[in-house]
Amino acid sequence: MSASLYIVVEGEDPGFDIFVNGHALARNEDALERLAESLGVPPLLQYFSADENSMCVLLEQGAGDPEWAHHLPEPQWFDPAQGLGTVRAFISFLSESSVSFGSETQPLLLELTEYETVLAKTQKYNLRWHLAVSWR
């Protein structure tokens, strides 16, 4: 089973494509959390929130107990500028540093660049966002 970190934008349809694969980000989340700490930016999972739709997807995929889905708190929504700070710090570090994530460096840079695009559009349209997780 592999995980994916993906962006959820507030509202039914933001009017632009928000798809980002998110598998490399999920595979490297622990290392990215340590990197965020060293760079002085919030880790990506700080922007995680569960909404009813993403929880339904998890339940359909066989993860979790249907009972707890009825007791979820309201989803948290974040200003895209917050996430852009973390994403851009990661992109800058991975692009300019001699430190690498081995064979994961390029997939991470690709997904982070896609995150940056989605969050910039989210900011342009004055929408809010959060991260969700999917398991396959």
Buried (B, 14 or more C-beta within 10 A) or exposed (E): EEBBBBBBBBEEEBEEEBEBBBBBBBBBBEEBBEBBEEBEBBBBBBBBBBBEEBBEBBBEEEBEEEEEBEEEEEBEBBBBEBBBBBBBBBBEBBEEEEEEBEEBBEBBBEBBBBBBBBBBBBBEEEBBBBBBBBBE
